[in-house]
Amino acid sequence: MKKYSAGFVVLALLCLPTRGAQKHPYTVEDWEALHSAQAVGVSPDGKTILYREEYGQAKGPTKPVWHLVASDGSNDRLLKLPENFTPEGFTKDGTALYGQFEVSKRPQIAILQLAKPDEKPQVLTSVPSGAGHAMLSPDGSRFAVLANPRALDPLEEVHTVVQDEPTSLFVMDKDGKNGGWWCPSLTQISGAAWSREGASLAIVSQTQMIGYHAVSSSIDICSASGVRHLADISNAAASEIVNGFGGIAWSADAKELAFLSTTTDVLTPDHVWTVPVAGGQAEDRTPKLAGTATQITGDTEGNVWVLVARGVQNEVDLFANGELKPVYSWPGGTVRQTPIVPEIAGAPQTRAFSIGDPTHPWNVAVADATKLRKITNKGDAELAAVELGDVKAVHWTSKEGIALEGIATFPFGYVAGKKYPFLVLPHGGPEGNDELDFDSFARFISGTGYVVLQPEYRGSTGYGTEFLNAIYQHFGDRAYRDVDSATDFAVAQGWADPDRLAIFGWSAGGFMTSWTITQTHRYKAAVEGAGITDWLSFIWTSDIQQIDYDARWPESDPDAFLKFSAVMHAADVTTPLLILHGAADPRVPTYQGREYFLVLAAHKKTVRMVTYPGSLHFSRLWEQRADVFHELQAWLAKYNP
């Protein structure tokens, strides 16, 4: 759930038909047309930024296009790249881009000359199972590539062997020559970073899923001469990866490696840890962090950058001398990633970021000292004729004394004192959070006249280790009570009509929806997407480890898992429920929704289920995304008018 659910909250599921000449509420056409931008690379001279622009379309997946723009925001030009080439950065001299190029349906690393963008890229690798992302060494002489070293199965069109897929390190010269697998004993790499002289890489690895009922990690240094083991960590050690690499960083003096790990039961890395390069004990350097560290990267100057979630806003901190120092933030909004910088040692330190806020989608900004200056304005044209209500972070204390935060989105023209239909939207993850950015889903629902509240329940990132860990073995009681308290708060504020309440969520939010309606009858309509309804079977059938919810052995204590399984309480449901699920979902298998649907139907409950052919945890296809909201809108209109 973690890998895809956070992305769902940013997407929206929206649909109202026509638009007129006057300003109008946010519609599915606006959602599809809305452009955004994300920084990808910075040229070695620091003068040019590569960024990806994205927008939707009536049918098919999201459309990506690529731009180069001067670091001052001038000379923005569209790149007409060959089909199936995805650029990731600049070569040492800045005259070419490197990236992934599809060859025989497998991604390989290739180089494209900027002076000849219409020519076929020069392919550098021929990894049988396909090459992952590449990272240029600081001297520009080598590429490191994370890839699957396993040979292709000659019967792959006949059968699929269920096994862990390895990830190892392939290193080659900048022209593709002298390539080979470094440190082949490392087969579960989750992050890597070049040393400043480009002779070795720091590696963080994490236990694979199949055959393990606990998570452990390791830190190693890998070079052409072999691997040197530094430390074992008896917990998770990983982070969100920025543009394909990261997750570990070298200190300025090259005497320490910094990475993210945790002491939590929920296995979500949330603190900055270090280990001496000479070897030794790993140490938590931020044990009292009042937030959550979610990304870590280094640069060629020896700076260690950490993205820190503090509530519903992210900031970028500098980690030095064992401490985090806040450096970059976006007022009234949030920062999406640690800085994108030139990969070549000695290059000017131009730092590019992706930033967003509730009235603007993601765009590119650059650092001026400690301030960020936005240099792209994607989405402004599409939103010029759209009515947008207010969005604000709100705070309350639950009945049991828990201090909570959420994001409230109001309809355009909201009148204080007037009660509105209300929808509570618990996020996915669950170890994630909602961000103070442009949330298309909340915008569309509020455009239909609703007040929408996104609660950051216990288990959310951004509020410290104790808050994060509180969800362990307690998703169905502590987190549920926090979500329901958001509705109490909205009613108490006079925003929500207590007779017109609805709930909707996807993934972990889908669980919360399916579970909530077994515990209370206050909601008039409910919609759950790809939600867990039976924990006993889910723990072993998701495509990633899910023991962060509960590491007990299900067969030894089945009641512990059935306790919070909605299917076991279906007879108590009175709220009409719409179930939406991808038909090929590996994260929360489709049978989870189908089982709940069949049980509810057998109990003569009001329920409808819709599945999406070929869709994984959330659909890539815009026609399916639009249909999700058609279904949602119709359900709310029928049962919570």
C-alpha positions in Angstrom: 0.0 0.0 0.0 2.8 2.4 0.9 4.2 2.7 -2.6 1.0 3.7 -4.4 -1.4 5.0 -1.9 0.4 8.3 -1.2 0.3 9.0 -5.0 -3.5 8.4 -5.0 -4.1 11.3 -2.6 -2.3 13.7 -5.0 -4.4 12.4 -8.0 -8.1 13.1 -7.8 -11.1 11.3 -8.9 -13.2 13.9 -10.4 -16.0 14.5 -12.8 -18.6 17.1 -13.6 -19.5 17.6 -17.3 -19.3 20.8 -19.2 -17.4 24.0 -18.5 -18.7 27.4 -19.5 -17.1 30.8 -20.2 -17.6 31.9 -16.6 -15.6 30.5 -13.6 -16.6 27.0 -12.7 -16.0 24.4 -10.1 -13.0 22.1 -10.6 -14.0 19.3 -13.1 -12.6 16.1 -14.5 -11.7 18.1 -17.6 -9.7 20.5 -15.5 -8.0 17.6 -13.7 -7.1 15.9 -17.0 -5.7 19.2 -18.4 -3.9 20.3 -15.3 -0.1 20.5 -16.0 2.6 20.1 -13.3 6.4 20.1 -13.3 9.1 18.2 -11.4 12.9 18.9 -11.4 14.9 16.0 -12.7 18.5 17.2 -13.3 20.9 20.1 -13.3 23.6 20.6 -16.0 27.3 20.5 -14.9 27.6 24.2 -15.4 24.6 24.9 -13.1 22.9 27.0 -15.8 20.2 24.6 -17.1 17.6 22.5 -15.4 15.9 19.4 -16.9 12.3 19.0 -15.8 9.4 16.7 -16.5 6.0 18.2 -17.3 3.0 15.9 -16.8 -0.7 16.2 -17.7 -3.6 13.8 -18.2 -5.7 12.9 -21.2 -9.2 11.6 -22.0 -7.8 8.1 -22.6 -4.5 6.4 -21.7 -1.8 7.0 -19.2 -0.4 10.3 -18.0 1.5 12.2 -20.7 5.0 13.2 -19.8 7.0 15.8 -21.8 10.5 17.1 -21.1 11.9 20.6 -20.9 15.1 22.5 -20.4 15.0 25.8 -18.7 17.6 28.3 -17.5 18.1 28.4 -13.8 16.7 32.0 -13.8 13.5 30.7 -15.4 14.2 32.0 -18.9 14.6 30.2 -22.2 12.2 27.4 -21.4 12.1 25.0 -24.3 10.4 21.7 -25.0 12.5 18.7 -25.9 11.3 16.5 -28.7 12.8 13.2 -27.6 12.6 9.8 -29.2 9.7 7.7 -28.1 10.5 5.5 -25.1 13.5 7.5 -24.0 13.2 8.8 -20.4 16.0 11.2 -19.5 17.5 11.1 -16.0 20.4 13.6 -16.1 23.2 15.2 -17.9 26.5 13.7 -19.0 29.8 15.2 -17.8 30.2 17.8 -20.6 26.5 18.7 -20.5 26.0 18.1 -24.2 23.9 15.0 -23.8 21.3 13.4 -21.6 21.5 9.9 -20.1 18.4 7.9 -19.2 16.4 4.8 -19.9 15.5 3.7 -23.4 13.3 0.7 -24.2 14.9 -2.0 -26.2 12.9 -5.2 -26.9 10.5 -4.2 -24.2 13.2 -3.9 -21.6 14.7 -0.6 -20.3 18.4 -0.1 -21.0 20.7 2.9 -20.2 21.3 5.2 -23.2 22.7 8.6 -24.1 21.1 11.2 -26.4 23.0 14.1 -27.8 21.1 17.3 -27.3 22.4 18.6 -30.6 20.8 15.6 -32.4 17.5 15.0 -30.4 15.9 13.2 -33.4 18.5 10.5 -33.6 18.3 7.2 -31.9 19.9 7.2 -28.5 23.2 5.4 -28.0 22.4 2.3 -26.0 25.1 1.5 -23.3 23.7 -1.6 -21.6 22.3 -5.0 -22.6 21.1 -6.3 -19.2 18.8 -9.2 -20.0 16.1 -8.4 -17.4 16.4 -4.6 -18.1 18.4 -1.9 -16.4 17.1 0.3 -13.7 18.0 3.9 -13.0 21.6 5.1 -13.6 23.8 7.4 -11.5 26.8 9.3 -12.9 30.0 9.2 -10.8 31.2 12.6 -9.5 34.1 12.6 -11.9 31.8 11.8 -14.8 33.7 8.7 -15.8 31.2 5.9 -14.8 27.6 5.0 -14.5 26.2 2.9 -11.7 23.0 1.1 -12.4 20.6 -0.8 -10.2 19.3 -3.8 -12.0 18.2 -7.4 -11.8 21.2 -9.6 -12.6 19.0 -12.7 -13.2 18.9 -14.2 -16.7 15.5 -14.1 -18.5 13.4 -17.2 -18.0 13.0 -18.8 -21.4 9.5 -19.8 -20.4 8.4 -16.4 -19.1 5.5 -16.3 -21.6 4.3 -19.7 -20.4 4.7 -19.4 -16.6 5.7 -17.0 -13.8 8.0 -18.3 -11.1 7.1 -16.7 -7.8 10.4 -15.6 -6.2 12.1 -12.5 -4.8 13.5 -10.3 -7.6 17.1 -9.4 -6.8 18.6 -5.9 -7.2 22.3 -5.6 -7.7 24.9 -3.1 -8.9 26.1 -2.8 -12.5 28.9 -0.4 -13.1 30.3 0.7 -16.5 32.4 3.4 -18.1 30.6 6.5 -19.4 30.6 5.0 -23.0 29.2 1.7 -21.8 32.5 -0.2 -22.0 34.1 -2.3 -19.2 30.7 -3.0 -17.7 30.3 -5.6 -15.0 28.5 -6.5 -11.8 30.2 -5.1 -8.7 29.8 -6.9 -5.4 27.5 -9.6 -6.7 26.8 -10.9 -3.2 24.7 -7.8 -2.7 21.4 -8.7 -4.2 18.8 -6.7 -2.2 20.0 -3.1 -2.7 17.6 -0.4 -1.8 19.8 2.7 -2.0 23.3 3.7 -3.2 25.6 6.8 -3.3 28.9 7.4 -5.0 31.8 8.4 -2.9 33.1 11.9 -3.7 36.2 10.6 -5.6 34.0 8.1 -7.5 35.9 4.9 -6.6 33.3 3.2 -4.5 29.6 3.3 -3.5 27.8 3.2 -0.2 25.1 0.6 -0.3 22.0 0.1 1.9 20.3 -3.2 1.5 17.1 -4.6 3.1 15.7 -8.1 3.7 13.5 -9.3 0.8 10.0 -10.3 1.4 9.7 -14.0 0.6 10.9 -16.4 3.3 11.2 -13.8 6.1 9.0 -12.7 8.9 11.2 -9.9 10.2 13.0 -7.0 8.5 16.7 -6.3 8.8 19.1 -4.2 6.8 22.8 -3.8 6.1 25.3 -1.1 5.2 28.2 -1.9 2.9 30.8 -0.2 0.8 31.2 -1.6 -2.7 34.1 -1.1 -5.1 35.6 -2.9 -8.1 37.8 -4.9 -5.7 34.8 -6.2 -3.7 32.5 -5.5 -0.8 33.3 -4.3 2.7 30.6 -4.8 5.3 30.1 -2.0 7.8 27.0 -2.7 9.9 23.8 -4.7 10.4 20.6 -3.0 11.4 17.9 -5.1 13.0 15.1 -3.0 11.5 14.2 -1.2 8.3 16.8 1.1 6.7 15.5 2.7 3.6 13.8 5.9 2.3 12.0 7.4 -0.6 14.4 7.5 -3.5 14.9 10.7 -5.5 15.2 10.2 -9.2 16.2 6.6 -8.9 19.0 6.8 -6.3 19.7 8.0 -2.8 18.7 6.5 0.5 22.3 6.9 1.9 24.8 9.7 1.8 28.5 10.4 2.6 29.4 13.0 5.2 31.5 16.0 4.3 34.7 14.4 5.7 33.8 11.0 4.2 34.2 9.4 7.7 30.5 8.6 8.2 27.5 7.4 6.1 24.1 8.8 6.9 20.9 6.9 6.2 17.4 6.6 7.5 16.2 3.9 9.9 14.0 3.4 12.9 13.3 1.7 16.1 9.6 1.5 15.5 7.5 -1.7 15.2 5.8 -0.3 12.1 9.2 -0.5 10.2 9.0 3.0 8.7 12.4 4.7 8.7 11.9 8.1 10.4 15.2 9.2 11.9 18.7 10.0 10.6 21.3 7.3 11.5 25.0 7.2 10.9 27.7 4.5 10.8 31.5 5.1 10.7 33.0 4.3 7.3 35.7 2.4 9.2 32.9 0.2 10.5 31.2 0.0 13.9 27.8 0.5 15.5 25.1 2.4 13.7 23.6 5.2 15.8 20.3 7.1 15.8 21.4 10.7 15.6 17.9 12.3 15.8 16.2 10.4 18.5 14.0 13.3 19.6 12.9 14.4 16.1 9.5 16.1 16.2 8.7 15.0 12.7 9.7 12.3 10.2 12.7 12.1 8.0 11.5 10.7 4.7 14.3 11.2 2.1 18.0 11.5 2.4 20.5 12.4 -0.4 24.1 13.7 -0.6 25.8 16.0 -3.1 29.3 16.3 -4.5 30.1 19.0 -1.9 29.6 16.6 1.0 26.2 18.1 2.0 23.7 15.7 3.4 20.1 16.7 2.6 17.1 15.4 4.4 13.4 15.9 3.6 11.6 16.2 6.9 7.8 16.0 7.2 6.6 18.3 10.0 2.9 17.8 10.1 1.4 18.5 6.7 4.3 20.4 5.4 7.8 19.2 4.3 11.0 21.1 4.7 14.6 20.3 3.5 17.1 20.2 6.3 20.9 20.0 6.2 22.3 17.2 8.4 25.8 18.1 9.8 27.6 17.5 13.0 24.9 15.1 14.1 22.1 17.7 13.8 19.4 18.7 11.5 19.2 22.3 10.5 16.1 23.6 8.6 17.2 25.3 5.3 14.5 25.2 2.6 10.7 25.4 2.8 7.8 26.7 0.7 5.6 29.2 2.6 2.0 28.1 2.6 2.8 24.9 0.9 5.4 22.1 0.8 8.6 20.8 -0.8 8.4 17.5 -2.6 12.0 16.3 -2.6 15.6 16.9 -1.5 17.5 19.2 -3.9 18.4 18.2 -7.4 22.0 19.3 -8.0 24.8 18.8 -10.6 26.3 15.4 -10.4 29.8 16.4 -11.3 32.3 17.4 -8.6 33.2 21.0 -8.6 30.1 22.1 -10.4 28.3 25.3 -9.3 25.8 24.3 -6.6 22.6 25.2 -8.3 19.8 23.5 -6.3 16.5 22.7 -7.9 13.3 21.6 -6.1 9.7 20.7 -6.7 7.3 22.7 -4.7 3.5 23.0 -4.5 0.7 24.6 -2.5 -3.1 24.4 -2.3 -3.6 26.8 -5.2 -0.8 25.6 -7.5 0.2 22.2 -8.7 3.9 21.0 -8.4 6.4 23.3 -10.1 10.1 23.8 -10.2 11.9 26.2 -7.9 15.6 27.1 -7.4 17.4 28.2 -4.3 18.5 31.8 -3.8 20.6 31.4 -0.6 18.0 29.9 1.8 14.9 31.1 -0.1 13.2 29.3 -3.0 12.2 31.0 -6.2 9.6 29.4 -8.5 10.8 29.3 -12.1 7.9 27.4 -13.8 4.2 28.2 -13.6 2.5 25.0 -14.9 -1.2 24.8 -14.2 -1.8 28.5 -13.9 -3.5 28.7 -17.3 -5.7 25.7 -16.6 -6.8 27.0 -13.2 -7.5 30.6 -14.3 -11.2 29.9 -14.9 -11.7 27.6 -11.9 -13.3 28.5 -8.6 -11.3 27.4 -5.7 -12.4 27.5 -2.0 -10.1 28.0 1.0 -7.8 25.3 2.2 -6.2 25.3 5.6 -4.5 23.2 8.2 -6.6 22.7 11.2 -6.0 21.3 14.7 -8.2 19.7 17.4 -7.9 17.4 20.4 -9.9 14.1 20.3 -12.1 12.9 23.1 -9.2 10.8 24.4 -6.8 13.8 24.5 -4.9 13.2 21.3 -3.7 16.3 19.5 -4.5 16.0 15.8 -4.0 17.9 12.6 -5.8 17.8 9.3 -6.4 19.6 6.0 -9.8 21.2 5.5 -11.0 22.1 2.0 -14.0 24.3 1.7 -16.4 24.9 -1.2 -16.0 28.2 -3.1 -18.3 30.8 -1.6 -18.3 29.0 1.8 -20.6 30.8 4.2 -19.7 30.6 7.9 -22.4 29.2 10.1 -24.0 27.2 7.2 -23.9 23.5 7.5 -22.6 21.6 4.4 -22.5 18.0 3.3 -19.2 16.6 4.7 -16.7 14.0 3.6 -13.8 12.7 5.7 -10.9 11.4 3.6 -8.4 9.2 5.5 -5.1 8.9 3.6 -3.4 5.7 2.5 -0.1 4.3 3.7 -1.0 4.3 6.5 2.5 5.4 7.4 2.3 8.5 5.2 0.5 11.8 5.4 -1.5 14.4 3.5 0.5 17.4 2.3 -0.5 21.0 2.0 -0.5 20.9 -1.8 -3.0 21.0 -4.6 -5.1 17.9 -4.0 -7.4 17.4 -7.0 -9.7 15.0 -5.3 -10.4 17.3 -2.3 -10.8 20.2 -4.8 -13.4 18.4 -6.9 -15.4 17.1 -4.0 -15.5 20.6 -2.4 -16.5 21.9 -5.8 -19.7 19.8 -5.5 -20.6 21.6 -2.3 -18.8 19.5 0.3 -16.5 20.4 3.1 -13.6 17.8 3.0 -11.3 17.0 5.9 -8.2 14.9 5.6 -7.2 13.7 9.1 -3.6 12.8 10.1 -4.5 10.0 12.4 -2.0 8.1 14.6 0.3 6.1 12.3 0.8 9.2 10.1 4.3 10.5 9.4 5.3 14.0 10.4 4.5 13.9 14.1 7.3 11.9 15.7 8.1 8.3 16.5 5.6 7.8 19.3 2.7 9.0 17.1 3.9 6.9 14.1 4.3 3.7 16.2 1.0 4.0 17.9 -0.7 2.3 15.0 1.1 -1.0 15.5 -1.6 -3.6 16.2 -4.1 -0.7 16.7 -5.1 0.4 13.2 -8.7 -0.6 13.9 -9.1 1.2 17.2 -6.7 4.1 17.7 -6.5 5.2 14.1 -10.2 4.7 13.7 -11.0 6.9 16.7 -8.8 9.6 15.4 -10.5 9.6 12.0 -13.9 9.6 13.5 -12.9 12.5 15.8 -12.2 14.5 12.6 -15.9 14.2 11.9 -16.8 15.2 15.4 -14.5 18.3 15.0 -16.2 19.3 11.7 -19.6 19.0 13.2 -18.5 21.0 16.3 -17.1 23.7 14.1 -20.5 24.1 12.3 -19.0 23.0 9.0 -20.7 19.6 8.7 -24.3 18.8 8.6 -24.5 15.8 11.0 -27.2 14.3 8.8 -25.1 14.4 5.6 -21.8 12.7 6.5 -19.8 10.5 4.1 -16.4 8.7 4.2 -14.1 7.7 1.5 -10.5 6.4 1.3 -8.2 4.3 -0.9 -5.8 1.6 0.2 -5.2 2.1 3.9 -7.9 4.7 3.7 -10.0 2.0 2.1 -9.5 -0.2 5.1 -10.5 2.7 7.3 -13.7 3.2 5.3 -14.7 -0.5 5.3 -13.9 -0.8 9.0 -15.6 2.5 10.1 -19.0 1.5 8.8 -18.8 -1.7 11.0 -18.3 0.5 14.1 -20.7 3.4 13.6 -23.9 4.2 11.6 -23.4 8.0 11.4 -22.3 8.0 7.8 -25.0 8.1 5.1 -22.6 7.0 2.3 -19.3 5.3 2.1 -16.9 4.5 -0.7 -13.8 2.3 -0.3 -11.1 1.8 -2.9 -8.6 -1.1 -2.8 -9.1 -1.5 1.0 -8.1 -4.3 3.3 -11.1 -6.2 4.6 -9.6 -9.4 5.9 -6.2 -9.1 7.7 -5.8 -12.8 8.3 -5.3 -13.5 4.6 -3.9 -10.1 3.6 -0.7 -10.4 5.6 0.6 -13.2 3.4 -0.8 -12.2 0.0 0.3 -8.6 -0.6 3.2 -8.1 -2.9 5.3 -6.3 -0.2 5.9 -7.1 3.5 2.9 -6.0 5.6 4.1 -7.1 9.0 4.4 -3.5 9.9 0.8 -3.7 11.0 1.2 -6.8 13.2 4.2 -9.2 13.2 2.4 -11.9 15.1 2.1 -15.2 13.1 -1.5 -15.2 11.8 -1.9 -19.0 12.2 -0.8 -18.8 15.8 -3.2 -16.1 16.8 -5.9 -15.7 14.1 -8.3 -13.8 16.4 -5.7 -10.9 16.6 -6.1 -10.4 12.8 -9.8 -11.1 12.6 -10.5 -8.6 15.3 -10.1 -5.6 12.9 -11.3 -7.4 9.8 -14.5 -5.8 8.4 -15.7 -9.1 6.9 -16.1 -10.4 10.4 -18.5 -7.6 11.3 -20.5 -7.3 8.0 -23.8 -7.9 9.8 -23.3 -4.7 11.7 -23.1 -2.5 8.5 -26.0 -0.2 7.7 -24.2 2.4 5.6 -24.5 2.0 1.8 -21.0 1.0 0.5 -19.4 1.3 -2.9 -16.3 -0.8 -3.4 -13.8 0.1 -6.1 -10.8 -2.1 -6.9 -8.2 -2.7 -9.6 -8.7 -6.1 -11.1 -5.0 -6.8 -11.1 -4.0 -5.2 -7.8 -1.0 -7.0 -6.2 -0.7 -4.6 -3.2 -4.2 -5.2 -1.8 -5.4 -8.2 -3.8 -8.8 -7.8 -5.5 -10.3 -10.7 -3.5 -10.2 -8.4 -0.5 -12.9 -6.2 -2.0 -14.8 -9.1 -3.5 -14.9 -11.1 -0.2 -16.4 -8.0 1.6 -18.9 -7.4 -1.3 -20.1 -11.0 -1.2 -20.5 -11.1 2.6 -22.4 -7.8 2.6 -24.6 -8.9 -0.3 -25.4 -12.1 1.5 -26.5 -10.0 4.5 -28.8 -8.0 2.2 -26.8 -4.8 2.7 -26.7 -2.0 0.2 -23.4 -2.6 -1.7 -22.0 -2.2 -5.1 -18.6 -3.3 -6.4 -16.8 -2.1 -9.5 -13.4 -3.4 -10.7 -11.1 -2.0 -13.4 -9.6 -4.5 -15.9 -5.8 -4.5 -15.9 -5.6 -1.9 -13.1 -3.0 -2.3 -10.3 -3.3 -0.6 -7.0 -4.5 2.6 -8.7 -5.2 2.8 -12.4 -2.7 4.4 -14.8 -5.5 5.0 -17.3 -7.3 8.3 -17.2 -10.6 6.8 -18.5 -10.6 4.5 -15.5 -9.7 7.2 -13.1 -12.5 9.3 -14.4 -14.9 6.4 -14.0 -13.9 6.0 -10.4 -15.2 9.4 -9.8 -18.3 9.0 -11.8 -19.1 6.1 -9.5 -18.2 8.0 -6.4 -20.2 11.1 -7.4 -23.3 9.0 -8.3 -23.0 7.1 -5.0 -22.8 10.3 -2.9 -25.6 11.9 -4.8 -27.9 8.9 -4.3 -27.2 8.2 -0.6 -26.0 11.5 0.8 -28.0 14.1 -1.3 
